Amino acid sequence: MGSMAFQEQPNAGNLAILTKVDKLRELIGTKVALPQLVVVGDQSSGKSSVLEGLSGFGFPRDAELCTRYATQITCRRETEESIDVSIIPHNDAASYEQERVKKFHRVLKEMTPESLAEVFREANEVMGIGNSKKSTSPDGSTLPAFSEHILKIEKLGPNEEHFTVIDVPGIFRKETEGVTTEADIDLVRNMVKNYMKDSRTIILAIMPSNVDPATQEILKLARQADPSMTRTMAVLTKPDLAIERVMQQIAIDHVIGTRSDLLLGYYIVKNRGPDDVDKSLEQGQADERKFFSNPPWSALRNTGKAGIDALRARVRELLVDLIKKEFPKLKSDVVKELSTLRSQLDKMGQSRSNQHTQRAYLNKMSEAFQTLARDALNAYYTSSHLFDERHELRLITRVVEANEKYSDAMWHMGHTREFASDSESGETEGVPQPQIEFECMDYPELEEIFDPSDTVMPDVSGQDKIMEYIEGVYNDSRGQDLGTFSGALVSTMFKEQSKKWKPITMGYMQQVVSKVHHFIVEAIVDICPDSRVRDELWNGYLLEELQKSYRRAMGHAKFLLEIEREGVPMTLNHYFNDSVQKSQSDRLVDAIEKLGMENNVETKDDNGNVLKNEAGVFLSRAQLRNLSFNMANSDHVRKYMHDVLKAYYKVSRKRFVDVVCQQAVNHYLLAGEGSPLKIFSTQMVLNLNEEQLDMIAAEDAPVKLRREKLGRDIKNFEDALRVLKGSS
């Protein structure tokens, strides 16, 4: 077995750090960017020959065995010579696929073209790559031409020096019938771009010497990944095919540096040609040295950039320097990613394979929900990020705003007609205001709870004034009563005066219900990241129970409306009598002021000194005896009816607003035992039967696969951390 020892012998420190990076690559190479050397270029650019020179590993020449996947080639010093071939599964592959390809492992004690070709064929088959003889799988689907798994080749021997390089499939532009497709062209280009993009990657761009580098697509792709071109090295191959003197000079100028725009510069190597397949690698390198000793290539003799030996020494030096520079940062990256993975696994909770773990999982969520709900009702907004980021979820604050808006709406808009102003007090039942709208959030599931007809405001335009209305009611209903009126008239007038209460109250209730519902929806999303569990919990149980609780609250509001508006007017509130008496007293005072004479009254002390002087109204005894309101009996009754209606309306409105807020909202929607905020609770979880638990909380296949993948990733990162700490 041939060996290609490096001219520069590595020290123990370099060897140790290179070995660690190789271990990290096996464990977390697809998750964290590692310092690496990647060889890229077009198909037939001479890529395989460069890899042979760098690694001493001769690739099979069969066209069907050309690079169909990324290949990681590692050279390492061991006492015995061998070629160890295995597959590193792609991180996003299914667990069963990963286990299957991991089983592939071949060890060659003697390397021959035939034995290597056979190993490559077996690897292609394990990765499911098609060929001219087998292009479809047993189920009839077309086999892919490329794979995202990584073929790992370890070349071991007593004369090997530690070195790792990654080869990716060559870019091509035309599909091969029966082998590759247009989609494969994009897949390979994306694979190449993905390997080049990280700042910890040295890009080795391979290009033939008989083509001007300025026209090469691979350099354009490299510039996209490395705009400053500080980590890209170009390697010119096949100088023997650059027959024209102009092309030879272009290649020489790039290597010398007169045309180079790359910080790492251009190198040039001569490949073994099609007629040199029987030559050993050593013989090929001897031919290369001879080639570069002849003009015009001899001009490169003292540049240190001509020949595979010079390239090998330089890339190894670059790789060691890059690893030393980036190695301290790797530990931070690994710790950060490990923390993220553990957090993701913690969010998933325990594995839910039985009734006990399923109930514990839901119970933990219900406790988290109740904590959020409790904090939202207590205005304890520092407990969760939700309250900082989403102020509409500050529930009790939003409900208090709605309560105040409702109270104002009932005061300013609740009465059908404005009451007559008292002569001096100027009090009225609210100053007319623009109509207040109660906006509701758009949730289709609430549409069946809300009846649009409940919030239709009655048309009160063009109607008569309050005293005209009372006169009409009195004239249509009076009997032979002397100076009194029937109590039934108060009920009739109050029902008419309060007919706006229902649309205002039901609009308010709909708004509060929608705010509560919005909070519950967003809280469930926050505490339950598993969308399948969330959907099952919501649609299978919570939504129906929530709708029941909303209906109870809306029904209770209607019940309160019916009691207040349809029942017999009744109050024990002393404010009612005080208000009636005050209205009558105001009219008496008004009559006195009209009949009497204004005069000033002096108040003196015992010594005759004037203490104060204030205006007053004076009546003679004759005027006082003749004092009367000069009203007909019916006029007196109508004014009294107005006073009673106004006094009772105020008492009733204040009482009703308080009761609606306290009972329909606070009890039925917020704090009561059957409120929607109490539905998702520990008791609810305990009441679920085994079938319900399994339906809601059991893990489906994607969740199980994700849990398994997180478990594997966490183990790999823990092992990687031990490698970085030097304990593994």
GUBABA-35645 format. One record per residue (C-alpha): x, y, z; residue number from 0; residue in three letters. Coordinates in steps of 0.02 Angstrom, whole numbers. Example, Ala and Ser with C-alpha at 12.3 -4.5 7.8 and 13.67 -1.06 7.14 Angstrom:
2
       x       y       z    k    r
     615    -225     390    0  ALA
     684     -53     357    1  SER
***
This chain:
728
       x       y       z    k    r
       0       0       0    0  MET
      73     167     -53    1  GLY
     102     305      74    2  SER
     127     491      56    3  MET
     219     554     210    4  ALA
     220     740     238    5  PHE
     386     827     231    6  GLN
     348     926     389    7  GLU
     330     810     539    8  GLN
     192     865     658    9  PRO
     230     897     840   10  ASN
     132     809     977   11  ALA
      24     962    1010   12  GLY
     -29     978     829   13  ASN
     -66     792     819   14  LEU
    -175     798     974   15  ALA
    -277     946     915   16  ILE
    -300     869     741   17  LEU
    -357     706     820   18  THR
    -484     800     927   19  LYS
    -558     889     777   20  VAL
    -579     722     687   21  ASP
    -672     652     839   22  LYS
    -781     808     842   23  LEU
    -817     788     657   24  ARG
    -885     613     687   25  GLU
    -993     671     831   26  LEU
   -1058     843     782   27  ILE
    -987     882     610   28  GLY
   -1158     912     535   29  THR
   -1219    1022     678   30  LYS
   -1073    1137     720   31  VAL
    -953    1211     594   32  ALA
    -780    1136     617   33  LEU
    -614    1193     544   34  PRO
    -598    1094     383   35  GLN
    -520    1087     210   36  LEU
    -647    1063      70   37  VAL
    -600    1021    -108   38  VAL
    -722    1090    -238   39  VAL
    -726    1103    -426   40  GLY
    -809    1047    -586   41  ASP
    -819     866    -638   42  GLN
    -661     821    -735   43  SER
    -568     971    -664   44  SER
    -433     858    -593   45  GLY
    -507     854    -418   46  LYS
    -478     668    -390   47  SER
    -295     680    -440   48  SER
    -266     823    -317   49  VAL
    -347     719    -180   50  LEU
    -235     572    -225   51  GLU
     -81     682    -210   52  GLY
    -137     756     -43   53  LEU
    -192     594      39   54  SER
    -100     457     -55   55  GLY
    -268     377     -85   56  PHE
    -303     322    -264   57  GLY
    -486     343    -311   58  PHE
    -571     219    -431   59  PRO
    -577     285    -610   60  ARG
    -746     208    -653   61  ASP
    -862     349    -709   62  ALA
   -1008     273    -611   63  GLU
    -902     278    -453   64  LEU
    -857     462    -464   65  CYS
    -902     565    -311   66  THR
   -1088     548    -276   67  ARG
   -1079     612     -97   68  TYR
    -961     706      16   69  ALA
    -808     602      56   70  THR
    -704     632     212   71  GLN
    -527     566     192   72  ILE
    -421     553     348   73  THR
    -240     498     354   74  CYS
    -177     441     524   75  ARG
     -21     356     588   76  ARG
     -49     178     652   77  GLU
      66      29     669   78  THR
     -25     -73     535   79  GLU
     -78     -20     362   80  GLU
    -264     -25     321   81  SER
    -405      65     235   82  ILE
    -556      87     348   83  ASP
    -717     137     257   84  VAL
    -881     183     344   85  SER
   -1030     300     322   86  ILE
   -1073     451     429   87  ILE
   -1263     469     416   88  PRO
   -1339     636     372   89  HIS
   -1404     718     531   90  ASN
   -1580     744     464   91  ASP
   -1602     565     405   92  ALA
   -1732     457     491   93  ALA
   -1668     358     641   94  SER
   -1691     190     555   95  TYR
   -1597     255     402   96  GLU
   -1456     317     512   97  GLN
   -1442     149     600   98  GLU
   -1442      57     434   99  ARG
   -1302     155     352  100  VAL
   -1200     155     513  101  LYS
   -1187     -34     498  102  LYS
   -1084     -16     339  103  PHE
    -900     -44     382  104  HIS
    -762    -114     273  105  ARG
    -578    -139     314  106  VAL
    -450    -171     176  107  LEU
    -279    -238     222  108  LYS
    -218    -224      45  109  GLU
    -273     -86     -73  110  MET
    -297    -131    -255  111  THR
    -400     -39    -387  112  PRO
    -520    -186    -393  113  GLU
    -545    -198    -204  114  SER
    -572     -10    -189  115  LEU
    -696      -8    -332  116  ALA
    -794    -148    -248  117  GLU
    -801     -53     -82  118  VAL
    -865     103    -172  119  PHE
   -1000       1    -260  120  ARG
   -1057     -73     -94  121  GLU
   -1061     100     -13  122  ALA
   -1163     168    -158  123  ASN
   -1287      25    -138  124  GLU
   -1303      52      50  125  VAL
   -1337     238      21  126  MET
   -1469     191    -109  127  GLY
   -1380     271    -257  128  ILE
   -1435     213    -429  129  GLY
   -1324     157    -573  130  ASN
   -1342      99    -753  131  SER
   -1386     -77    -697  132  LYS
   -1504     -31    -557  133  LYS
   -1600     132    -568  134  SER
   -1759      91    -470  135  THR
   -1796      27    -295  136  SER
   -1905    -127    -259  137  PRO
   -2057     -14    -238  138  ASP
   -2031      58    -412  139  GLY
   -1967     231    -360  140  SER
   -1814     303    -449  141  THR
   -1651     287    -353  142  LEU
   -1559     452    -325  143  PRO
   -1393     490    -409  144  ALA
   -1322     578    -255  145  PHE
   -1332     561     -66  146  SER
   -1312     679      81  147  GLU
   -1228     546     187  148  HIS
   -1039     561     206  149  ILE
    -920     422     155  150  LEU
    -778     416     281  151  LYS
    -612     342     225  152  ILE
    -472     320     352  153  GLU
    -301     282     281  154  LYS
    -194     209     419  155  LEU
     -10     160     420  156  GLY
     159     186     506  157  PRO
     214     316     378  158  ASN
      53     418     373  159  GLU
      41     593     443  160  GLU
    -121     660     516  161  HIS
    -223     750     385  162  PHE
    -408     767     344  163  THR
    -488     833     186  164  VAL
    -668     833     126  165  ILE
    -712     805     -57  166  ASP
    -884     853    -122  167  VAL
    -964     803    -288  168  PRO
    -905     900    -439  169  GLY
   -1018    1030    -518  170  ILE
   -1094     982    -684  171  PHE
   -1212    1071    -804  172  ARG
   -1289     936    -913  173  LYS
   -1388     787    -854  174  GLU
   -1342     611    -908  175  THR
   -1492     512    -969  176  GLU
   -1538     374    -849  177  GLY
   -1410     431    -720  178  VAL
   -1431     616    -673  179  THR
   -1570     744    -690  180  THR
   -1592     933    -690  181  GLU
   -1636     920    -505  182  ALA
   -1468     834    -473  183  ASP
   -1377     983    -550  184  ILE
   -1457    1100    -422  185  ASP
   -1434     975    -280  186  LEU
   -1245     962    -311  187  VAL
   -1225    1150    -331  188  ARG
   -1317    1179    -167  189  ASN
   -1213    1044     -81  190  MET
   -1053    1129    -139  191  VAL
   -1114    1301     -83  192  LYS
   -1166    1230      86  193  ASN
    -993    1157     119  194  TYR
    -906    1320      69  195  MET
   -1012    1443     167  196  LYS
    -941    1429     342  197  ASP
    -801    1544     398  198  SER
    -706    1396     471  199  ARG
    -687    1313     301  200  THR
    -534    1328     189  201  ILE
    -594    1317       9  202  ILE
    -478    1225    -111  203  LEU
    -547    1273    -282  204  ALA
    -485    1156    -419  205  ILE
    -477    1221    -599  206  MET
    -391    1160    -759  207  PRO
    -246    1264    -823  208  SER
    -310    1268   -1002  209  ASN
    -456    1382    -950  210  VAL
    -443    1561    -890  211  ASP
    -480    1562    -700  212  PRO
    -578    1724    -722  213  ALA
    -713    1625    -813  214  THR
    -727    1483    -687  215  GLN
    -896    1462    -599  216  GLU
    -815    1381    -448  217  ILE
    -723    1544    -409  218  LEU
    -886    1641    -424  219  LYS
    -968    1522    -300  220  LEU
    -817    1538    -186  221  ALA
    -830    1728    -190  222  ARG
   -1014    1717    -137  223  GLN
    -962    1613      15  224  ALA
    -799    1709      46  225  ASP
    -823    1889     -16  226  PRO
    -652    1945      48  227  SER
    -570    1791     -32  228  MET
    -462    1766     123  229  THR
    -496    1580     146  230  ARG
    -499    1525     -35  231  THR
    -348    1442    -118  232  MET
    -351    1400    -303  233  ALA
    -262    1248    -375  234  VAL
    -227    1241    -562  235  LEU
    -221    1065    -635  236  THR
    -178     985    -802  237  LYS
     -44    1111    -855  238  PRO
      10     989    -991  239  ASP
    -155    1025   -1080  240  LEU
    -119    1212   -1086  241  ALA
     -38    1204   -1257  242  ILE
     -59    1384   -1309  243  GLU
      75    1503   -1248  244  ARG
     -56    1629   -1194  245  VAL
    -144    1504   -1080  246  MET
      24    1448   -1009  247  GLN
      68    1628    -966  248  GLN
    -103    1660    -887  249  ILE
     -77    1510    -773  250  ALA
     101    1563    -729  251  ILE
      46    1742    -692  252  ASP
     -89    1680    -572  253  HIS
      33    1567    -479  254  VAL
     168    1703    -468  255  ILE
      35    1823    -406  256  GLY
      31    1957    -540  257  THR
    -150    1913    -580  258  ARG
    -205    1838    -414  259  SER
    -342    1914    -308  260  ASP
    -334    1775    -179  261  LEU
    -248    1803     -12  262  LEU
    -195    1619      -9  263  LEU
    -144    1626    -191  264  GLY
    -139    1500    -333  265  TYR
     -45    1333    -335  266  TYR
     -16    1220    -484  267  ILE
       2    1030    -496  268  VAL
      16     906    -638  269  LYS
    -107     763    -636  270  ASN
     -77     586    -689  271  ARG
    -152     569    -861  272  GLY
    -260     429    -934  273  PRO
    -102     341    -993  274  ASP
     -24     347    -819  275  ASP
    -150     237    -727  276  VAL
     -21      98    -705  277  ASP
     105     215    -626  278  LYS
     119     227    -438  279  SER
      88     392    -351  280  LEU
     275     408    -319  281  GLU
     312     386    -504  282  GLN
     179     514    -546  283  GLY
     259     640    -430  284  GLN
     430     610    -507  285  ALA
     355     648    -678  286  ASP
     277     805    -604  287  GLU
     444     869    -540  288  ARG
     523     838    -709  289  LYS
     379     928    -797  290  PHE
     400    1085    -692  291  PHE
     589    1087    -723  292  SER
     559    1124    -907  293  ASN
     513    1294    -980  294  PRO
     400    1387    -973  295  PRO
     348    1305    -808  296  TRP
     525    1314    -739  297  SER
     486    1497    -704  298  ALA
     388    1433    -553  299  LEU
     534    1336    -481  300  ARG
     571    1457    -337  301  ASN
     391    1509    -297  302  THR
     356    1362    -183  303  GLY
     187    1346    -267  304  LYS
     219    1214    -401  305  ALA
     195    1029    -370  306  GLY
      93     921    -252  307  ILE
     228     922    -116  308  ASP
     219    1112    -101  309  ALA
      28    1109    -102  310  LEU
      21     972      29  311  ARG
     136    1063     148  312  ALA
      42    1227     130  313  ARG
    -136    1161     153  314  VAL
     -82    1061     305  315  ARG
      -3    1217     379  316  GLU
    -161    1318     343  317  LEU
    -272    1185     421  318  LEU
    -168    1174     581  319  VAL
    -166    1364     599  320  ASP
    -354    1375     571  321  LEU
    -389    1239     699  322  ILE
    -279    1324     829  323  LYS
    -367    1489     798  324  LYS
    -545    1420     805  325  GLU
    -524    1284     935  326  PHE
    -559    1394    1088  327  PRO
    -720    1457    1009  328  LYS
    -782    1280     976  329  LEU
    -810    1245    1161  330  LYS
    -924    1397    1175  331  SER
   -1022    1341    1021  332  ASP
   -1040    1164    1086  333  VAL
   -1098    1221    1258  334  VAL
   -1224    1340    1180  335  LYS
   -1294    1209    1060  336  GLU
   -1302    1078    1199  337  LEU
   -1402    1199    1307  338  SER
   -1522    1232    1161  339  THR
   -1547    1046    1130  340  LEU
   -1580    1010    1314  341  ARG
   -1704    1154    1321  342  SER
   -1796    1085    1169  343  GLN
   -1804     913    1249  344  LEU
   -1864     987    1415  345  ASP
   -2003    1079    1323  346  LYS
   -2064     914    1253  347  MET
   -2082     848    1430  348  GLY
   -2062     666    1478  349  GLN
   -2090     528    1354  350  SER
   -2278     494    1347  351  ARG
   -2291     308    1316  352  SER
   -2416     262    1454  353  ASN
   -2565     331    1549  354  GLN
   -2459     390    1697  355  HIS
   -2337     493    1593  356  THR
   -2477     561    1484  357  GLN
   -2574     622    1635  358  ARG
   -2417     696    1713  359  ALA
   -2380     787    1549  360  TYR
   -2554     864    1540  361  LEU
   -2554     902    1725  362  ASN
   -2392    1000    1708  363  LYS
   -2470    1101    1567  364  MET
   -2630    1133    1667  365  SER
   -2528    1197    1814  366  GLU
   -2432    1313    1698  367  ALA
   -2597    1376    1626  368  PHE
   -2673    1406    1797  369  GLN
   -2517    1503    1849  370  THR
   -2533    1614    1696  371  LEU
   -2720    1639    1726  372  ALA
   -2694    1679    1909  373  ARG
   -2559    1806    1870  374  ASP
   -2668    1883    1732  375  ALA
   -2812    1907    1856  376  LEU
   -2698    1976    1993  377  ASN
   -2610    2097    1875  378  ALA
   -2445    2010    1916  379  TYR
   -2369    2045    1747  380  TYR
   -2185    2016    1788  381  THR
   -2204    1828    1795  382  SER
   -2207    1789    1609  383  SER
   -2134    1856    1447  384  HIS
   -2311    1848    1374  385  LEU
   -2367    1997    1476  386  PHE
   -2216    2100    1423  387  ASP
   -2232    2061    1238  388  GLU
   -2422    2052    1223  389  ARG
   -2511    2187    1322  390  HIS
   -2680    2128    1260  391  GLU
   -2652    1974    1368  392  LEU
   -2648    2079    1527  393  ARG
   -2822    2013    1559  394  LEU
   -2886    2098    1715  395  ILE
   -2824    2268    1651  396  THR
   -2918    2244    1488  397  ARG
   -3075    2187    1582  398  VAL
   -3070    2339    1697  399  VAL
   -3058    2449    1542  400  GLU
   -3211    2361    1470  401  ALA
   -3305    2382    1636  402  ASN
   -3274    2568    1637  403  GLU
   -3323    2583    1455  404  LYS
   -3484    2487    1491  405  TYR
   -3525    2595    1641  406  SER
   -3499    2753    1539  407  ASP
   -3603    2685    1397  408  ALA
   -3748    2645    1514  409  MET
   -3737    2819    1593  410  TRP
   -3726    2917    1432  411  HIS
   -3825    2806    1313  412  MET
   -3931    2687    1416  413  GLY
   -4088    2794    1427  414  HIS
   -4209    2802    1283  415  THR
   -4256    2986    1319  416  ARG
   -4164    3119    1416  417  GLU
   -4243    3162    1582  418  PHE
   -4305    3339    1610  419  ALA
   -4174    3447    1696  420  SER
   -4209    3499    1873  421  ASP
   -4229    3685    1881  422  SER
   -4072    3729    1978  423  GLU
   -3971    3571    1996  424  SER
   -3942    3551    1810  425  GLY
   -3927    3364    1833  426  GLU
   -3973    3251    1689  427  THR
   -3954    3067    1663  428  GLU
   -3792    3079    1567  429  GLY
   -3735    3200    1433  430  VAL
   -3769    3131    1259  431  PRO
   -3612    3053    1185  432  GLN
   -3564    2970    1018  433  PRO
   -3615    2789    1013  434  GLN
   -3489    2676    1102  435  ILE
   -3433    2521    1006  436  GLU
   -3382    2360    1094  437  PHE
   -3253    2280     978  438  GLU
   -3233    2090     979  439  CYS
   -3086    1987     918  440  MET
   -3119    1877     769  441  ASP
   -3139    1695     824  442  TYR
   -3255    1589     715  443  PRO
   -3290    1471     860  444  GLU
   -3375    1614     953  445  LEU
   -3498    1652     814  446  GLU
   -3620    1519     874  447  GLU
   -3612    1594    1050  448  ILE
   -3651    1772     997  449  PHE
   -3823    1818     930  450  ASP
   -3806    1971     815  451  PRO
   -3985    2024     855  452  SER
   -3937    2047    1038  453  ASP
   -3831    2200     998  454  THR
   -3948    2290     877  455  VAL
   -3981    2461     950  456  MET
   -4164    2519     941  457  PRO
   -4201    2670     832  458  ASP
   -4250    2814     945  459  VAL
   -4235    2955     820  460  SER
   -4384    3073     799  461  GLY
   -4475    3019     956  462  GLN
   -4562    3135    1078  463  ASP
   -4480    3207    1234  464  LYS
   -4491    3128    1405  465  ILE
   -4635    3235    1472  466  MET
   -4734    3212    1312  467  GLU
   -4706    3025    1324  468  TYR
   -4762    3021    1508  469  ILE
   -4916    3123    1464  470  GLU
   -4961    2998    1329  471  GLY
   -4938    2851    1446  472  VAL
   -5039    2937    1582  473  TYR
   -5181    2987    1466  474  ASN
   -5192    2810    1396  475  ASP
   -5191    2727    1566  476  SER
   -5269    2839    1699  477  ARG
   -5418    2791    1799  478  GLY
   -5522    2881    1930  479  GLN
   -5374    2897    2047  480  ASP
   -5363    3066    2134  481  LEU
   -5187    3138    2125  482  GLY
   -5105    2967    2106  483  THR
   -5059    2843    1970  484  PHE
   -5051    2656    1954  485  SER
   -4886    2571    2001  486  GLY
   -4897    2472    1839  487  ALA
   -4861    2633    1744  488  LEU
   -4687    2643    1823  489  VAL
   -4650    2470    1757  490  SER
   -4710    2518    1582  491  THR
   -4612    2680    1578  492  MET
   -4453    2600    1650  493  PHE
   -4456    2461    1520  494  LYS
   -4469    2591    1382  495  GLU
   -4334    2702    1457  496  GLN
   -4211    2555    1476  497  SER
   -4235    2469    1307  498  LYS
   -4055    2510    1257  499  LYS
   -3988    2411    1403  500  TRP
   -3992    2244    1313  501  LYS
   -3887    2290    1159  502  PRO
   -3762    2387    1267  503  ILE
   -3749    2247    1395  504  THR
   -3736    2105    1268  505  MET
   -3606    2204    1167  506  GLY
   -3505    2223    1326  507  TYR
   -3523    2038    1368  508  MET
   -3467    1987    1194  509  GLN
   -3313    2097    1209  510  GLN
   -3263    2024    1377  511  VAL
   -3294    1845    1316  512  VAL
   -3182    1876    1165  513  SER
   -3044    1948    1276  514  LYS
   -3052    1798    1392  515  VAL
   -3054    1680    1244  516  HIS
   -2904    1767    1164  517  HIS
   -2806    1751    1325  518  PHE
   -2845    1565    1339  519  ILE
   -2798    1532    1157  520  VAL
   -2630    1620    1171  521  GLU
   -2591    1545    1341  522  ALA
   -2623    1368    1276  523  ILE
   -2508    1402    1127  524  VAL
   -2372    1461    1246  525  ASP
   -2378    1316    1368  526  ILE
   -2406    1179    1238  527  CYS
   -2275    1184    1098  528  PRO
   -2333    1018    1025  529  ASP
   -2460    1069     892  530  SER
   -2540     896     882  531  ARG
   -2570     888    1070  532  VAL
   -2632    1066    1067  533  ARG
   -2758    1030     929  534  ASP
   -2821     871    1012  535  GLU
   -2837     957    1181  536  LEU
   -2923    1108    1105  537  TRP
   -3042    1026     982  538  ASN
   -3070     866    1080  539  GLY
   -3109     940    1249  540  TYR
   -3073    1122    1292  541  LEU
   -3170    1212    1155  542  LEU
   -3335    1126    1195  543  GLU
   -3317    1161    1381  544  GLU
   -3267    1341    1348  545  LEU
   -3419    1368    1238  546  GLN
   -3530    1300    1377  547  LYS
   -3455    1421    1503  548  SER
   -3474    1569    1383  549  TYR
   -3657    1523    1355  550  ARG
   -3684    1517    1544  551  ARG
   -3611    1692    1563  552  ALA
   -3711    1763    1417  553  MET
   -3867    1677    1481  554  GLY
   -3843    1749    1654  555  HIS
   -3826    1925    1582  556  ALA
   -3993    1900    1493  557  LYS
   -4068    1832    1655  558  PHE
   -4014    1990    1746  559  LEU
   -4088    2096    1607  560  LEU
   -4253    2006    1621  561  GLU
   -4262    2025    1810  562  ILE
   -4217    2209    1806  563  GLU
   -4324    2262    1659  564  ARG
   -4472    2141    1660  565  GLU
   -4501    2122    1846  566  GLY
   -4597    2235    1966  567  VAL
   -4493    2390    2005  568  PRO
   -4423    2372    2180  569  MET
   -4287    2450    2285  570  THR
   -4244    2471    2469  571  LEU
   -4113    2600    2427  572  ASN
   -4148    2760    2524  573  HIS
   -4078    2856    2376  574  TYR
   -4243    2826    2286  575  PHE
   -4349    2920    2414  576  ASN
   -4215    3053    2436  577  ASP
   -4213    3083    2250  578  SER
   -4403    3095    2235  579  VAL
   -4413    3214    2383  580  GLN
   -4271    3319    2315  581  LYS
   -4361    3340    2148  582  SER
   -4519    3397    2235  583  GLN
   -4422    3511    2351  584  SER
   -4335    3590    2203  585  ASP
   -4503    3633    2126  586  ARG
   -4561    3708    2293  587  LEU
   -4405    3815    2305  588  VAL
   -4431    3872    2126  589  ASP
   -4611    3926    2166  590  ALA
   -4555    4021    2321  591  ILE
   -4421    4113    2225  592  GLU
   -4546    4165    2093  593  LYS
   -4674    4227    2223  594  LEU
   -4559    4308    2354  595  GLY
   -4453    4465    2356  596  MET
   -4265    4469    2362  597  GLU
   -4187    4557    2509  598  ASN
   -4026    4555    2611  599  ASN
   -4022    4482    2786  600  VAL
   -3898    4541    2916  601  GLU
   -3837    4427    3055  602  THR
   -3781    4521    3212  603  LYS
   -3697    4471    3374  604  ASP
   -3758    4519    3550  605  ASP
   -3676    4690    3535  606  ASN
   -3766    4733    3372  607  GLY
   -3613    4705    3263  608  ASN
   -3651    4636    3087  609  VAL
   -3570    4464    3067  610  LEU
   -3627    4427    2889  611  LYS
   -3742    4490    2755  612  ASN
   -3824    4369    2633  613  GLU
   -3961    4377    2500  614  ALA
   -4127    4297    2536  615  GLY
   -4308    4279    2476  616  VAL
   -4448    4345    2587  617  PHE
   -4632    4303    2587  618  LEU
   -4769    4388    2684  619  SER
   -4887    4280    2783  620  ARG
   -5024    4316    2656  621  ALA
   -4910    4262    2513  622  GLN
   -4862    4105    2606  623  LEU
   -5045    4059    2637  624  ARG
   -5082    4083    2452  625  ASN
   -4930    3982    2394  626  LEU
   -4978    3850    2265  627  SER
   -4908    3770    2107  628  PHE
   -5059    3819    2004  629  ASN
   -5057    3650    1919  630  MET
   -5199    3541    1865  631  ALA
   -5211    3374    1951  632  ASN
   -5151    3285    1794  633  SER
   -5000    3401    1777  634  ASP
   -4951    3367    1956  635  HIS
   -4965    3179    1928  636  VAL
   -4859    3185    1769  637  ARG
   -4719    3279    1855  638  LYS
   -4727    3159    1999  639  TYR
   -4720    3012    1877  640  MET
   -4564    3091    1800  641  HIS
   -4484    3111    1972  642  ASP
   -4520    2930    2019  643  VAL
   -4460    2862    1850  644  LEU
   -4300    2965    1856  645  LYS
   -4260    2916    2035  646  ALA
   -4294    2731    2006  647  TYR
   -4199    2729    1839  648  TYR
   -4042    2796    1922  649  LYS
   -4052    2671    2064  650  VAL
   -4087    2528    1945  651  SER
   -3949    2574    1821  652  ARG
   -3813    2583    1953  653  LYS
   -3873    2422    2032  654  ARG
   -3884    2332    1865  655  PHE
   -3710    2385    1804  656  VAL
   -3633    2326    1967  657  ASP
   -3723    2160    1962  658  VAL
   -3680    2124    1780  659  VAL
   -3495    2161    1812  660  CYS
   -3494    2063    1974  661  GLN
   -3595    1911    1924  662  GLN
   -3596    1889    1734  663  ALA
   -3414    1942    1711  664  VAL
   -3318    1922    1873  665  ASN
   -3402    1762    1930  666  HIS
   -3454    1675    1769  667  TYR
   -3305    1727    1660  668  LEU
   -3160    1758    1779  669  LEU
   -3158    1694    1956  670  ALA
   -3307    1579    1979  671  GLY
   -3290    1391    1995  672  GLU
   -3360    1360    1821  673  GLY
   -3271    1503    1734  674  SER
   -3177    1467    1571  675  PRO
   -3012    1506    1659  676  LEU
   -3042    1360    1779  677  LYS
   -3081    1229    1646  678  ILE
   -2903    1174    1603  679  PHE
   -2855    1120    1777  680  SER
   -2780     975    1872  681  THR
   -2957     912    1908  682  GLN
   -2998     909    1723  683  MET
   -2842     806    1689  684  VAL
   -2885     685    1829  685  LEU
   -3059     661    1757  686  ASN
   -2995     609    1584  687  LEU
   -3014     425    1549  688  ASN
   -2879     317    1471  689  GLU
   -2948     336    1295  690  GLU
   -2956     526    1310  691  GLN
   -2779     532    1380  692  LEU
   -2712     428    1237  693  ASP
   -2804     532    1108  694  MET
   -2740     698    1178  695  ILE
   -2568     664    1249  696  ALA
   -2495     509    1165  697  ALA
   -2343     546    1057  698  GLU
   -2365     520     871  699  ASP
   -2227     455     758  700  ALA
   -2150     625     713  701  PRO
   -2139     675     896  702  VAL
   -2058     509     943  703  LYS
   -1933     530     801  704  LEU
   -1895     708     857  705  ARG
   -1870     649    1037  706  ARG
   -1753     511     978  707  GLU
   -1655     633     870  708  LYS
   -1638     757    1012  709  LEU
   -1578     616    1124  710  GLY
   -1445     565     997  711  ARG
   -1391     744     969  712  ASP
   -1376     778    1157  713  ILE
   -1269     621    1180  714  LYS
   -1156     671    1035  715  ASN
   -1135     847    1102  716  PHE
   -1100     783    1277  717  GLU
    -966     669    1204  718  ASP
    -899     815    1102  719  ALA
    -887     922    1258  720  LEU
    -786     784    1343  721  ARG
    -670     782    1192  722  VAL
    -646     970    1204  723  LEU
    -610     957    1390  724  LYS
    -483     821    1357  725  GLY
    -575     687    1457  726  SER
    -613     578    1306  727  SER
***
